[in-house]
Amino acid sequence: MLGSGQLSMSGGWTAYLCLASALTGLFVPAVAVKEHDFKKCDQAGFCKRNRAFADHVLSNTAWESPYNIIAESASFKDGQLQATILKTINDAGAAVRLPITVSFLESGTARVTVDEEKRQKGEIELRHDSKARKERYNEAEQWVIVGGLTLDKEAKVDYEDKTQITVRYGPESKYEATIKFAPFSIDFKRDGATHIKLNDKGLLNMEHWRPRIEPPPAPEKKEDEENSSETESAKTAETTETTDAQIPEAYPGEDQNTWWDESFGGNTDSKPRGPESVALDISFVGYEHVFGIPSHTGPLSLRQTRGGEGNYNEPYRMYNADVFEYILDSPMTLYGSIPFLQAHRKDSSVGIFWLNAAETWVDITKEKESKNPLALGIGSKTNTNTHWISETGLLDVFVFLGPTPQDLIRKYSELTGTTAMPQEFSLGYHQCRWNYVSDEDVKHVDRKMDKYHIPYDVIWLDIEYTDDKKYFTWDAHSFADPIGMGKQLESHGRQLVAIIDPHIKNVDGYTVSSELKSQHFAVNNKDGEIFEGWCWPGSSNWVDGFNTAARKWWATLFKYAKFEGSMRNTWIWNDMNEPSVFNGPETTMPKDNLHYGNWEHRDVHNLNGLTFHNATFEALKSREKGEFRRPFVLTRSFFAGSQRLGAMWTGDNQAAWDHLEGSIPMVLSQNIAGFPFSGADVGGFFGNPEKELLTRWYQAGAFYPFLRAHAHIDSRRREPYLVGEPYTTIIAAALRLRYSLLPSWYTAFRQSYLTNEPIVKPMFYTHPDEEAGFAIDDQFFVGNTGLLAKPVTQKDKETVDIWIPDNEVYYDYFTYDIIPSSKGKTVTLDAPLNKIPLLMQGGHIFARRDRPRRSSTLMKWDDYTLVVTVGKDGKTAEGDLYVDDGDSYDFEKGQYIYRKFTLDGDAKTISSVDGEDRKKVKEGDWMKKMHQVTVDKIIIVGAPKSWDQTEVTVESEGKTWTATVEYTPAGKGRAAFAVVKKVGARIGANWKVSFA
C-alpha cells in the first residue's frame, strides 16, 4: 500500500513540489522525490566514514590493520575458540579490547562474533542523559536464530603457534579455518582450498566508544579586539586542532563531523553513544557471481557498487523503509532485508549470513587474479570482494562452505528456520485494491467473479474499511454488516483479509489507544515518553513488538469476541511495519527512539517488521477457546527468520512493463535467500495498466508463490471481469492453470517447510554446474515438478527464448510438442497473448486437480490427475504429492498423505508408495474422509509405442481391476501420449498400474 510520499511531507518539501509543479505544469516524478527522501552512502555518516576508510586502506600499500589477537588469550575448547583482539588506537599504543569468539557448529557452519569489552561491561558514558542501553545490541539472535548452534566437539586444532591457529571441523573434517593473529584475519578452506577470507583487505573497523571532547570556548573579545589579527585566529585554530587530535581516529584525516549529532531531512539524530559502527571485508576467492541480500530491484546476480560501466555507484543498502514507486535496477533500500549472501561458481557454492539488525550497507567489487602475470587471462580467476558496514551492534557473521546451493539454504535454515506451512487457500488467487468501498461492493465483486467463472480464494480490505483509521473497528456506514459479508464469502469457500498496521490512532475514546498507552506497550522517544508520529490515522503511537506483554495484549485484540465482525475466514495484512512514519527521518522512526529494554531503534530497525509480524502470527493461532490453526499474515517488512511467519510482497510497484519484468528477479532473490512465500502486486499498484500488460502480468503472477492483484485508490477498477474480451478469458485461463496445479504448489511448500528450499528456482540453483545459467533471472523451475516457466514481460512480444540447462527432453505443457533443444542453448517458442511459455522437463511426475472450481476450498475432496513426463531414456520418471487438511496443525501429528510416484519403463509400471514410514499413524477424521478421494486419470507424455493398448491393470489394497487407456501416437513434432482413465485407486493408498 502507498506510503507517505503523496500524503505527508515536511513543509519545505511541500513548498518545493508546489513550486516545481507550477514551473513545469507537471507532477514531479516519484524518482526525483526518492532521490531526496532517502540517504545515499555519503549522507549516512558511518557509511561515508567506512567507505573513506576503505579507500585509504586500499590506496596505501604500507597500511597495517590495527587489529591483533593477543596470542596468549587464545584458547580452544569443545569446538569454540575464544580470544581477545587489541585495536591499537594511537601512536602511543593505546588499545581497545574486543572479545572474539569463533564457534564451529555441528552443521559445519562457523560463527565469528566480536564484541567491545568497554560497552559490554557498561563502562561508558551516554550523552544527553540518555536512557539507552550501553551495550552493543546482542539480542538479534533471540529473534532470528531457532537452532543449529550446537558446537562441533569433534573440531580439532590442526596447527598452532604464536602467530596463528588452524582448526579442522565439519563433516569428515573437510573444512578448516586459519585464524591469523597479527593482523587479525580468518581464512576458510574446504578440501584444502581457500573459499572465504575475513579481513583479508584490512577493512575491519569497530568504532570503539570514546568520550566527546568539546573544544574550549573561544574567549570573549573586548571591543578593542574585534579586529583581531590573522595570527590570533591561527592560534585559535591550532588549539582546536590539538584538542581534536586527542580523539583517536581510525586513520589519519578521518572525518569526525558525523561522530555525534547527525541531521537529515530536518531531523536530528542525537546519537547518545557516539560512533559505534562495525565493518568487515569478506572475500569470496574464485567466485564471480554473488546473490542474495534482498530486497532490491536489480538483477539476481548482484552488480558491483564502486562505479564503472554497468555497475552501481552506491552500496547495496539494507534499511527497511516505506519506498513508494521505487526505482528499478538500483541498490536502494526497500521494505525488507535479509543479510544472507551466496557466492557461486561451477560446481561450488559458499555463503555468509551477517546477523545485524541495524542499518547496513554492502559494497561489492570484483578483481581478476592470475598466478602467472604473462598468462594474458588464461587460468585467471575472479574474486568477489564485499565490504559490510553496519551502524551499530556486534560483528556476528556465519560462514557456510557449501559445496552446493542446497547446502547453503539448508545450513542457513537450520539457524533461522524454514517456511511456515501455509493455509492452503493462501496459494490461490487474492483479489485486492485500495479500497473496496463497502460490504456490498465486496459481495458484488464476489458474485461477478463467479458469473465470469474466475476462481479466487481471498478478497482484501485496505484501510478504508475502518472507522476513521481505527484498527479493529468497521466503518458504520460502508461496512455495516461485516458478518453478512463474511458469511457470503464463506458459503463460496472464500476468505477475507483485513489490513491492521502497527500505528494506533492517538485519540480519546478509542480503547485500543488508551490500553496501549496506559499499559506502556508503545515505542518511546529518546526521553522515555511515548513516541508520537504521523501515519494514516494522523497522530499515532506504535505498538512495540519487542515487548512480551505487549504481544500478549495484541493477541487479545484478535479474539472473535473482541474484534467484532471478524470470523474464522478473516485473516490479516500487516503493512507499514518498517515502521512507516510520515513525518520521521526517511519516512521511518527516529533512530534514537527507545524500544522495550531501552534498546535504541537504530539497534533493531530491520527487526521491527518481524516482531510485529510475529505478534500477529501468534495472535491468529487461537482466536477462541479450543482453536489452533495455521495463521495467514502478509507482511511488507521482513528480516531473516520472517519466513517462519507467512508471506511477503515486493511493495508499491508500478503498472509498467519494466516493473513486470523486474518482479521476476525480485521474487527469485527472495526464494534463494530463504523467504520463498513471495510475490509482486499483479498489474502494478500505481497507475492503470494497458490490457496487454495486465494480461501478461496475470500469466506471470500465476507462477509467483504468492499471487495477489492490487491497485492504488486512484487507479481505475481492474478486476479481471472488467478487462473485456479476449483478455478476461485469457486471464481466467491463467488463474485456472494456477488452480489446477495447486496440489503441486502445495507439495513444493511442504518441501520448503522441511528444508526451506525455494518454491521457484533459478537456473544456478537447479544446475550449479552450468555457468551460462548463473546470471539468468527471467525463467525458473517450479518446485520439483520439472515445470520450466518463462513469462512474457515485454510489450508486443509473441516469442520467447528459453535457455535449456541440460540434455533432458522438454515437452510443451499445453500441446505435448517435443521442444527441439540442446544443453546450454536457447530455443525460441511462440508465445501469442493467449499462451504461457511453459515446458515440462522429462523424468517427472506431478499432480493436478482438473475440475474447475470457484475456490481451493471447494476442491478439497476432488480426485487427482497425475502427469508423467517420460525422460529422455524413455523409461523413467518420478515425483511426489503431499496433502493435508490445509488448515490445522494436525499434520504435525502425522495427519497427512505423502506419496512417491515412480515410472519403471522396464517393468512397464507406474506405482505409488508411501513416501515415509507412517504405518503407526492412527487416522483422524480428515484422513478417513480422504478415503473417498482417488486418482482419476494418469497422463503419460512421451509414452512408448509399446504402451499402445486399450486397457491396463490396476492393483491396490489386495484388489485388481482394469482401467481404459487412450493412446495417441506421435505426430508433427508432438510426443506420443497415453491417458489412463478412471484409475480409481485411493490417493492415499499403495497402488500399481501395469501396461505389461
Disulfide bonds with the S-S distance in Angstrom:
Cys41-Cys47 2.05
